[in-house]
Amino acid sequence: MPSSNRAPHRTIPFAIAVLSLAATLGAAGCKPQQNTPAQAPPQPPAPAMAQGAPQAAVNGAMNDQQRQAMGSAIFKKKCASCHGDEGNGKGSRSGPSLQNAGLKYGNTAEAVRESISKGRPGGMPAFGHVFQEIEIETLVAYVLSLKK
């Protein structure tokens, strides 16, 4: 009989602890749901502009000299390792010369843009995900200016 008297005394503190914990968790996790309009998922940040890009590039208005300077800066940073510092094909990764009058996939702005954006089989990687549109445009203009 003594053991039956002790059992209720043990369960009361345990029950109080469980109820206290449940109340604390319930208060912390139970909040009325608010209907908020669906928001578009956050967009990934735009690729950073090439280091040394003119401030006008950010504003969208560049003169020919600024466009050439930005194209040259991007080329030296991202393209020279394959195509050489002067676009002469003497890079460490043996990319073709861009100084030839006839480029393999065409020497129009559209063909050069496609080569940069989508890449080409056999070596030219796609950079469309790396550059902003203005950077591709200035790079296209710079590559076309390399022709001799």
Protein Blocks (a to p, Z undefined) as FASTA:
>chain_A
ZZmmmmmmmmmmmmmmmmmmmmmmmmmmmccddddddddddddddddddehiafklmnop
acfklmmmmmmmmmmmmmmmmnojnonopafkopacfkbfbdfkopafklmmmmmmnope
hhiacfklmpcfklmmmmmmmmmmmpZZ
